């Protein structure tokens, strides 16, 4: 019996020692795998994990509301470079250009480019047919004649809200401000299903908001709508 106990004791001690040593090895291995020291001594996870990227809110200042029916005057030059009175004056000038376009057999739309001083009219442009919308032609001409930095402080004033194509041309010409008299929804009611002008329903503010420039928009101006609509009443029939 004594011999058996003496034979078992070394085995028992060996097992105890094995368990203790094995536990230490496991703990050391776990600690080594938990992280790696970076150049500054900071522990960096051995597993790539998920990259934490903070949420970034993209804002475009000076663009208001998703709908072209929103009245957004930027009155008294507080946010818009032109006062309300200046915009109304230039809208009437643009409407005279629209009447001239109509007399020449084109769609009755007109636009003017106003200098940074808010008073000087640099260019006038009426519709010329097809893709040559008033705002597109005016933007194209302006981009050829003036420096982009100068145009950023100018204002394009147009009788009706520009379509998506024209809004895009204003954007690429770097004209920083745009004012319109009547919304695209009003024009759509006038043109109906006209094949020569299948009016879209895509607000200019929506087009500009999709870009990377804070183009400022003012309009519509309901008090001038009757004047601006007048050249169109008998045109689309």
Buried (B, 14 or more C-beta within 10 A) or exposed (E): EEEEEEEEEEEEEEEEEEEEEEEEEEEEEEEEEEEEEEEEEEEEEEEEEEEEEEEEEEEBEBBBBEEBBBEBBBBEEEBBBBBBEBBBBBBBBBBBBBBBBBEEEBBBBBBBBBBBEBEEBBBBBBBBEEEBBBBBBBBBBBBEEBEEEBBBEBBBBBBBBBBBBBBBBBBBBBBBBBBBBBBBBBBBEBBEEBEEBEBEEBBBBBBBBEBEBEBBBBBBBEEBBEBBBBBBEEBBE
